[in-house]
Protein backbone atom coordinates (compact mmCIF):
# COMPACT_ATOMS: atom_id res chain seq x y z
CA UNK A 1 0.00 0.00 0.00
CA UNK A 2 1.31 3.45 -0.87
CA UNK A 3 0.51 6.94 0.33
CA UNK A 4 0.73 9.25 -2.67
CA UNK A 5 0.67 12.97 -3.32
CA UNK A 6 1.54 15.28 -6.19
CA UNK A 7 3.93 18.20 -6.32
CA UNK A 8 3.67 21.06 -8.78
CA UNK A 9 6.86 23.05 -9.18
CA UNK A 10 10.58 22.60 -9.62
CA UNK A 11 12.51 19.62 -8.27
CA UNK A 12 14.23 21.69 -5.59
CA UNK A 13 10.93 22.07 -3.72
CA UNK A 14 9.72 18.43 -3.77
CA UNK A 15 10.68 18.26 -0.09
CA UNK A 16 7.41 20.14 0.56
CA UNK A 17 5.45 17.19 -0.85
CA UNK A 18 7.36 14.82 1.44
CA UNK A 19 6.61 16.97 4.49
CA UNK A 20 2.92 17.03 3.59
CA UNK A 21 2.83 13.29 2.94
CA UNK A 22 4.66 12.34 6.16
CA UNK A 23 2.27 14.52 8.13
CA UNK A 24 -0.69 12.73 6.48
CA UNK A 25 0.85 9.30 7.15
CA UNK A 26 1.39 10.01 10.85
CA UNK A 27 -1.99 11.70 11.36
CA UNK A 28 -3.82 8.71 9.87
CA UNK A 29 -1.95 6.07 11.92
CA UNK A 30 0.19 4.64 9.16
CA UNK A 31 3.89 3.84 9.28
CA UNK A 32 6.50 3.94 6.51
CA UNK A 33 7.59 0.37 5.70
CA UNK A 34 9.39 0.59 2.38
CA UNK A 35 10.73 2.71 -0.38
CA UNK A 36 9.70 6.06 -1.75
CA UNK A 37 9.31 6.83 -5.42
CA UNK A 38 9.21 10.00 -7.49
CA UNK A 39 7.65 9.93 -10.94
CA UNK A 40 8.06 12.94 -13.20
CA UNK A 41 4.68 13.28 -14.92
CA UNK A 42 5.36 16.66 -16.53
CA UNK A 43 8.96 17.79 -16.96
CA UNK A 44 11.39 19.37 -19.43
CA UNK A 45 10.03 17.16 -22.22
CA UNK A 46 6.51 18.55 -21.88
CA UNK A 47 6.75 21.93 -20.13
CA UNK A 48 8.87 25.03 -20.67
CA UNK A 49 8.61 26.38 -17.13
CA UNK A 50 9.82 24.56 -14.02
CA UNK A 51 6.80 25.97 -12.16
CA UNK A 52 4.62 23.71 -14.34
CA UNK A 53 6.49 20.46 -13.56
CA UNK A 54 4.33 17.77 -11.95
CA UNK A 55 5.84 15.01 -9.81
CA UNK A 56 4.06 12.10 -8.12
CA UNK A 57 5.57 11.14 -4.74
CA UNK A 58 4.69 7.74 -3.25
CA UNK A 59 5.81 6.11 0.00
CA UNK A 60 5.11 2.50 0.96
CA UNK A 61 3.07 2.34 4.17
CA UNK A 62 0.99 0.05 6.34
CA UNK A 63 -1.61 0.72 9.02
CA UNK A 64 -0.36 0.66 12.60
CA UNK A 65 -1.72 -2.32 14.49
CA UNK A 66 -3.63 -1.60 17.68
CA UNK A 67 -2.30 -3.27 20.79
N, C-alpha and C positions, 0 to 999 in steps of 0.2 A: 504494500500500500504506500502511496506517495502523497505528500502534501505538495501542492503546486501553486505557484503564483506567477504573475507576469510582470516584467519590468520594461517600461518605456523610457528610453534615454540611452546615453552612451555607456560603454562598458565600465568606465571608472566609477559609476554610481550604482552598479548592481548590488553592492553591499546593502543598500537600502531595502531591496527585495528580500535579502536574507534576514535582515533584522525583523521585517514585517512577518515573514514566514515563521521564524523561530518563536516570535511572540504568539502567533496563532497556535502553533504546535503545543507550546506550554500551557496556554490558556484552556485548550480543549483536551487536556490530559493525554497527550500523545508523547512519545519519546522517539528520538532519532535512533535508528537501528542500522543504517546502511549509508550508502553513498549519496552524493548530491550530483545533480546534472544541470547543465546550462545548455539550452538549445537556442541558437540564434534563428529566429523566425523571419525577422526583417533586418538586414544588415547592409553592408556596402554594395552588395550585388543588386539590391532592390530599392535602396533609399539614398538620397544625396546627403541628407543631414543626419548627424549622429543623434539628434534629439528625437528622430523618428524611428530609431532602432527599437526592435521588440525582441525581448529575450524571455524564454520560459525557464523558470527555476523550479526544480523538483528535488525533494529530500525524502528518502525512504523512512517511513515511520511505522510504529504500531501503537495501539491503545495501551495505556498503563493498566495493569491488572490490579483490581481492588483486593486488598488483603483482609 
